[in-house]
Amino acid sequence: MSEKSMQEIWTQIDTWLETNAPEIFAILQPGASDEEISKLEDLLSIQFPEDVRSSYRIHNGQSIYKHGLIADDWELLSLERIAQEWKIWKQLLDDGVFQDEKGQDQGSEAALGISNVWWSSKWIPLTYNGGGDHHCLDLDPAKGGTIGQIITMWHDDPTREIVSTSFRDWFEQYVQRLESGELIFSDEYGIVNANDLS
C-alpha cells in the first residue's frame, strides 16, 4: 500500500462522490476542530491515532443518515454520534449485560489479534448500520493485533473480525473499491457492491 495522506484519500473520495453520489457528498460535514476532537478523546479516555484525527479535521462524519458513506450503507459517525453510540455500549458494559452467570465477560468469537470480550470501552464506534452494529477503532488489541485496527462489532452476533490494520489503510482500500467500479451508488441502496445489483 502507498502511504497516501488522509487529505489525498479524502480528495479522491470527495471527487468520486461529487460525480457519482452528490446526495451523499452533500451530507458530509465540514471538519472538526482539534478542540472538538480532544474533547471526545477526554470523554472516552483515549487518544486517537493521527490518521483518525486527520480524517475528522477534514470531514466530521455525516450530518444525517439518509445513505451511508461506507459501502453497504454504513453511516460514517460524527464525533457527536461516536459519543452517543459509545455511551450506549458503555452503559450496557457497566450494567453487566455482557457477563455470564459467574460475573465473567461472556466473550465472543474474536479473530486472532482481537480481545475475547463482547465489547471493550477501547472499541470506538466509527460507523453505524441502523441496527446496532459498527465498525470499531480497536485501541486495545490482543496479542497479534495492531493498535488502531478496524474491527467489526455486531450487537447480536459474537463474530469479531479485523477489517483493516489501520484507519488510513481502511479508507485507502475503500477508495480503490470506488475507483475500480467495484462499488457503485444506487438511489435505493446507497453505495453498494456492483455485483449485488447485477
Phi, psi and chi 1 to 4 in degrees:
 res  aa     phi    psi   chi1   chi2   chi3   chi4
   1 MET       -  138.6  -75.9 -107.6  174.6      -
   2 SER   -74.4  161.1   62.4      -      -      -
   3 GLU   -98.9   65.7  -73.9  -65.6  -35.1      -
   4 LYS   -71.8  147.7  -69.9 -179.4 -178.9  176.5
   5 SER   -77.3  161.9   68.5      -      -      -
   6 MET   -62.8  -31.7  -73.0  -52.1  -54.9      -
   7 GLN   -64.3  -43.0 -177.5   60.9   67.7      -
   8 GLU   -64.4  -42.5  -69.7  172.2  -45.0      -
   9 ILE   -63.6  -45.5  -68.8  169.7      -      -
  10 TRP   -67.1  -33.4  -94.1  114.3      -      -
  11 THR   -60.4  -41.7  -64.4      -      -      -
  12 GLN   -66.3  -41.9  -70.3  178.6  -85.9      -
  13 ILE   -63.9  -48.1  -66.6  173.5      -      -
  14 ASP   -59.1  -43.2  -73.6  -14.4      -      -
  15 THR   -61.8  -43.9  -61.5      -      -      -
  16 TRP   -64.7  -43.9 -170.1   91.5      -      -
  17 LEU   -64.5  -43.5  -69.4  174.2      -      -
  18 GLU   -57.2  -36.0  -77.2 -173.2  -76.2      -
  19 THR   -84.1  -42.3  -58.6      -      -      -
  20 ASN  -107.2  -22.7  -60.6  -76.9      -      -
  21 ALA  -147.3   62.1      -      -      -      -
  22 PRO   -58.9  -27.8   18.8  -30.8      -      -
  23 GLU   -71.8  -27.2   61.0 -171.1   79.3      -
  24 ILE   -77.8  -40.8  -65.9 -178.5      -      -
  25 PHE   -57.2  -36.8 -179.8   72.3      -      -
  26 ALA   -68.6  -21.9      -      -      -      -
  27 ILE  -101.7    4.3   60.0  175.9      -      -
  28 LEU   -74.8  132.5  -77.4  176.7      -      -
  29 GLN   -85.0  156.7  -60.9 -162.4  115.5      -
  30 PRO   -62.3  168.6  -16.7   27.9      -      -
  31 GLY   -67.1  155.5      -      -      -      -
  32 ALA   -88.1  159.6      -      -      -      -
  33 SER   -83.7  160.9   66.8      -      -      -
  34 ASP   -59.6  -34.3  -76.3  -25.2      -      -
  35 GLU   -64.8  -42.1 -178.8 -179.3    5.9      -
  36 GLU   -65.6  -40.1  -69.7  171.1  -40.8      -
  37 ILE   -65.5  -44.8  -64.4  170.3      -      -
  38 SER   -63.8  -35.5  -64.9      -      -      -
  39 LYS   -62.2  -41.8 -177.1  177.7  179.4 -178.7
  40 LEU   -68.2  -40.2  179.2   60.6      -      -
  41 GLU   -58.6  -41.4  -69.9  176.7  -37.3      -
  42 ASP   -63.3  -42.3  -69.6  -15.9      -      -
  43 LEU   -61.3  -41.6  173.8   69.1      -      -
  44 LEU   -89.2   -5.5  -53.1 -175.7      -      -
  45 SER    56.4   46.1  -62.0      -      -      -
  46 ILE  -139.6  173.9   55.9   98.5      -      -
  47 GLN  -129.9  124.4 -175.1  169.1   -1.2      -
  48 PHE   -69.9  144.4  -74.7  122.3      -      -
  49 PRO   -60.1  156.6  -21.3   32.6      -      -
  50 GLU   -62.7  -32.1 -176.3   51.1   38.3      -
  51 ASP   -65.3  -33.8   54.3    1.7      -      -
  52 VAL   -70.9  -45.8  178.3      -      -      -
  53 ARG   -58.1  -44.4  -66.8 -179.1   64.9   93.2
  54 SER   -61.3  -41.6  178.1      -      -      -
  55 SER   -63.7  -43.9 -179.1      -      -      -
  56 TYR   -72.8  -18.6  -84.9   89.2      -      -
  57 ARG   -71.3  -23.2  -69.3 -173.8 -167.3  109.3
  58 ILE   -90.3  -51.8  -61.5  164.7      -      -
  59 HIS  -138.7  123.9  -77.0  -59.8      -      -
  60 ASN   -90.3   63.4 -178.0   16.3      -      -
  61 GLY    63.6 -155.9      -      -      -      -
  62 GLN  -103.1  150.7  -60.1  179.0 -147.9      -
  63 SER   -81.6  -32.3   58.4      -      -      -
  64 ILE  -141.7  166.1   58.0  172.1      -      -
  65 TYR  -110.3   74.3 -177.2   23.4      -      -
  66 LYS   -88.4  -51.1  179.6  177.9 -178.4 -178.5
  67 HIS  -134.8  148.5  -81.3  -53.7      -      -
  68 GLY   -82.1  147.1      -      -      -      -
  69 LEU   -70.2  -44.5  170.6   70.8      -      -
  70 ILE   -77.6  147.3  -52.9  -58.8      -      -
  71 ALA   -49.5  147.2      -      -      -      -
  72 ASP    69.0   26.7  -61.1  -39.3      -      -
  73 ASP    69.0   39.0 -143.3   21.8      -      -
  74 TRP   -89.6  126.5  -68.1   83.8      -      -
  75 GLU   -67.6  133.3  172.4 -170.7    4.1      -
  76 LEU   -86.6  114.3  179.8   64.1      -      -
  77 LEU   -72.1  139.5  -61.9  178.2      -      -
  78 SER   -75.7  169.6   64.9      -      -      -
  79 LEU   -57.8  -41.0  -62.0  179.1      -      -
  80 GLU   -62.6  -42.4 -179.3 -178.9   10.7      -
  81 ARG   -71.0  -33.8  -69.9  -79.2  -66.1  114.2
  82 ILE   -58.2  -47.4  -71.7  174.2      -      -
  83 ALA   -59.9  -43.3      -      -      -      -
  84 GLN   -61.1  -49.5  -69.8  172.1   -6.9      -
  85 GLU   -67.9  -41.1  -65.1  -61.8  -32.3      -
  86 TRP   -61.8  -41.4 -177.5   87.7      -      -
  87 LYS   -62.4  -36.6  -73.6  176.9 -179.5  177.6
  88 ILE   -61.6  -48.8  -69.1  170.7      -      -
  89 TRP   -66.6  -39.1  -74.6  103.1      -      -
  90 LYS   -63.9  -39.5 -176.0   63.9  163.9   62.8
  91 GLN   -64.3  -42.1 -172.2   63.2   58.1      -
  92 LEU   -62.0  -41.6  -67.2  171.5      -      -
  93 LEU   -61.7  -48.0 -178.5   69.2      -      -
  94 ASP   -64.6  -29.7  -68.0  -15.1      -      -
  95 ASP   -81.3   -2.5  -71.3  -14.1      -      -
  96 GLY    78.8   17.6      -      -      -      -
  97 VAL   -62.4  -29.1  172.1      -      -      -
  98 PHE   -93.4   11.2  -50.0  133.5      -      -
  99 GLN   -97.1  150.5  -65.9  178.1   -1.4      -
 100 ASP   -86.7 -173.0   59.7   22.3      -      -
 101 GLU   -66.1  -17.5   60.9  -84.0    1.3      -
 102 LYS   -93.0    2.2  -64.0 -179.9 -179.5  178.8
 103 GLY    82.2   11.8      -      -      -      -
 104 GLN   -98.1  152.0  -57.6  -64.8  -46.2      -
 105 ASP   -58.7  133.2 -169.1  -70.3      -      -
 106 GLN   -69.5  -12.9   63.7 -173.8  -32.9      -
 107 GLY    76.2 -177.0      -      -      -      -
 108 SER  -150.7 -178.1   61.8      -      -      -
 109 GLU   -99.5   75.3  -64.6  173.8   10.5      -
 110 ALA   -88.0  135.7      -      -      -      -
 111 ALA   -66.7  159.7      -      -      -      -
 112 LEU   -54.6  129.2 -179.4   67.7      -      -
 113 GLY   101.3   -6.0      -      -      -      -
 114 ILE  -115.1  135.2  -56.7  175.0      -      -
 115 SER   -59.7  138.6  -62.7      -      -      -
 116 ASN   -84.7   69.1 -175.7   24.7      -      -
 117 VAL  -132.1  163.5  -64.5      -      -      -
 118 TRP   -71.4  -43.6 -169.0  -93.5      -      -
 119 TRP  -154.4  144.6 -179.0   78.7      -      -
 120 SER  -119.4  144.2  165.1      -      -      -
 121 SER   -67.1   -9.9   62.1      -      -      -
 122 LYS   -96.1    8.5  -59.1  -61.4 -177.7 -176.1
 123 TRP   -98.3  108.9  -67.3   -3.3      -      -
 124 ILE   -99.1  116.3  -46.9  -55.1      -      -
 125 PRO   -63.0  128.3  -15.2   28.0      -      -
 126 LEU  -112.0  -24.9  -62.9  176.3      -      -
 127 THR  -131.5  169.5   67.7      -      -      -
 128 TYR  -152.3  138.6 -177.5   66.7      -      -
 129 ASN  -108.4   10.3   67.4  -10.1      -      -
 130 GLY    85.8   -6.5      -      -      -      -
 131 GLY  -123.3   15.2      -      -      -      -
 132 GLY    94.2   10.7      -      -      -      -
 133 ASP  -111.7  157.9  -51.9  -44.7      -      -
 134 HIS  -147.4  159.5  -52.1  -80.1      -      -
 135 HIS   -96.0  131.7  -67.2   89.4      -      -
 136 CYS  -117.7  147.1  -71.4      -      -      -
 137 LEU   -83.4  118.1  178.5   72.8      -      -
 138 ASP   -95.8  109.0 -177.9    1.9      -      -
 139 LEU  -103.3    9.0  -61.4  178.4      -      -
 140 ASP  -143.4   64.6 -172.8   23.5      -      -
 141 PRO   -72.3  162.1   28.5  -35.7      -      -
 142 ALA   -83.9  174.9      -      -      -      -
 143 LYS   -55.5  131.7 -176.4  177.7 -179.9 -179.7
 144 GLY    95.8  -11.4      -      -      -      -
 145 GLY   -94.2  179.8      -      -      -      -
 146 THR  -128.7  129.1  -54.9      -      -      -
 147 ILE   -58.6  126.4  -65.5  173.8      -      -
 148 GLY    95.6    3.9      -      -      -      -
 149 GLN   -67.8  157.3   63.9 -167.6    8.3      -
 150 ILE  -104.8  127.2  -53.8  -59.1      -      -
 151 ILE  -127.1  159.7   65.1  173.2      -      -
 152 THR   -87.5  145.9   54.7      -      -      -
 153 MET  -139.8  108.8  169.7   68.5 -151.1      -
 154 TRP  -104.5  138.8  -49.7   99.2      -      -
 155 HIS   -74.3  -23.8   78.1  -77.3      -      -
 156 ASP  -129.5   16.2   60.4   -8.0      -      -
 157 ASP  -136.5  129.1 -175.5  -35.6      -      -
 158 PRO   -75.5   -6.8   28.3  -35.1      -      -
 159 THR   -65.5  130.4  -54.6      -      -      -
 160 ARG  -130.5  117.0  -53.6  -74.5  179.6  -97.6
 161 GLU  -124.8  152.1  -63.7  179.1  -28.1      -
 162 ILE   -86.9  123.1  -62.5  173.8      -      -
 163 VAL   -88.6  -38.6  174.9      -      -      -
 164 SER  -158.4  156.6 -175.9      -      -      -
 165 THR   -80.0  -13.4   55.8      -      -      -
 166 SER  -156.9  161.3   74.9      -      -      -
 167 PHE   -61.4  -45.0 -176.5   90.5      -      -
 168 ARG   -62.4  -45.4 -170.4 -164.7   62.8   78.8
 169 ASP   -64.1  -37.0  -76.1   -5.8      -      -
 170 TRP   -59.4  -45.6 -177.6   42.0      -      -
 171 PHE   -72.8  -32.2  -96.8   56.3      -      -
 172 GLU   -68.2  -38.9 -171.7  165.9    2.5      -
 173 GLN   -61.2  -39.4  -68.1  164.3   16.9      -
 174 TYR   -61.8  -44.8  178.2   59.0      -      -
 175 VAL   -59.2  -44.4  166.5      -      -      -
 176 GLN   -60.9  -38.7  -69.1  173.2   -9.5      -
 177 ARG   -69.5  -36.5  -64.7  177.4   71.0 -162.1
 178 LEU   -64.6  -51.2  -70.5  174.8      -      -
 179 GLU   -74.8  -21.4  -64.9 -172.7  -17.9      -
 180 SER   -81.3  -13.5   70.3      -      -      -
 181 GLY    90.4    1.2      -      -      -      -
 182 GLU   -63.4  -36.7  177.7 -175.8  -16.2      -
 183 LEU  -107.2  139.9  -62.2  175.9      -      -
 184 ILE  -135.1  165.1   61.2  174.3      -      -
 185 PHE   -99.5  133.0  176.5   73.6      -      -
 186 SER  -119.2  132.2  158.0      -      -      -
 187 ASP   -57.4  -32.0  -72.1  -30.6      -      -
 188 GLU   -86.3  -38.8 -174.9  174.3    0.0      -
 189 TYR  -114.0   -4.0  -59.0  109.4      -      -
 190 GLY    80.8 -148.3      -      -      -      -
 191 ILE   -85.6  116.5  -64.7  174.7      -      -
 192 VAL  -136.9  166.4  -64.9      -      -      -
 193 ASN   -66.7  130.4 -166.8  -55.2      -      -
 194 ALA   -57.6  -34.5      -      -      -      -
 195 ASN   -65.0  -25.3  -68.2  -26.4      -      -
 196 ASP   -70.9  -19.1  -68.3  -17.9      -      -
 197 LEU  -104.2   -0.4  -62.7 -178.2      -      -
 198 SER   -87.6      -   59.0      -      -      -
